[in-house]
Every structure is written in structure tokens, then in C-alpha cells.
Amino acid sequence: MKLAHLTRLEDFGTRSLVVHSIMVVTFAGAILSGLFVDGQLGSVSFVALLNFTAGLWVAHSVHSLGNVATDDEYNGILNELLDTDRETGGRFDTGRFGRLLALIGAVTAVSLLTSAQVLGGALLSIAIVAVGTVGLITAIVGFLIALGASYDESQNRTVSSVEQYTDEIDAD
């Protein structure tokens, strides 16, 4: 049984948009609860929502890495939102990787600054290591995605070039 609202999620770009939306909401909730909810409830809410967001981020990064091997036309969440379709020309996609690093840097900075306000002692040390680890894993996966996409584009161009000249050569 296919449901209309579920068939929309068959496209990776739509699923990515949904996951990113959930991450934005939970990250904003983490920051707001950490800064504005007092006591243990604020600390626990902050840590729980931040951990949930980090888990989604790493899981989606790995899911995106798996999607690079398919023939899907997905080129990142910003291109999905802005509906742009530009070719990298076979080069390493520095724009995509740069946007990812900027995003990782901003989220890591906000997470660490809020952690310093909310947590203390050993919990702050654990939070610093955890946030840094999530940022590093996401950056590594993002690099692999950008490198894989560039490699695939280079392979496609080489195959088309070979096929173009193969059609011109008469084997008789």
C-alpha cells in the first residue's frame, strides 16, 4: 500500500530536507533550553536535544555518503533548497565542502559556547570532546562525499569522451 505523503520521501533530496528540518528544530531547542531553562531540567534537556541532533547529523552524513554511489541528482541541502543545478566540471567540489565546513564550524561554536554556559566540570570536558568528535566525523564524511562526487563526475566525463571517439572509429 503506497501512501501519497510517504511516496514523497522516496526522493533523497526530500528526505534530506526533512532530516535537516528536524535537526534545526532540535538544535534550536537544545540551545534555548540550555540558556533559558534553569536547573537540572535545562541541563538534561540541553544535553539530550544536542545528542539527538548530533546523532541525526552523523547518521544523515553516512546516509548521504551512501547516496553518492547512486545516480541520484542530489547535490547538497543548499542546492536542494535553492534548486540550483550546477556542474562541478570534474573538480573537487570546494563550494560544497566549504559550505559544509562553515556549517560545522558555526554549529560547533554555538554548541561549545552554550555548553560552557550550561555545563561545568567534567561534563564540560565530555561535551567538548563529544562536540569535537561529531564535527570531525561530519567533516570527514563531507570530504568523502565531495571527493566521491568529483570522482564520479570525472569518470562519467571520461566514459563519454571514450564513447564519443569510439563511435567515430570504423572497425572494418
Protein Blocks (a to p, Z undefined) as FASTA:
>chain_A
ZZfklmmmmpmklmmmmmmmmmmmmmmmmmmmmmmmgcjllmmmmmmmmmmmmmmmmmmm
mmmmmmmmpmcfbebjklmmnopacdeklpacfklmmmmmmmmmmmmmmmmmmmmmmpgc
jllmmmmmmmmmmmmmmmmmmmmmmmmmmmmmmmmmmmmmmmmmmmmpcfZZ
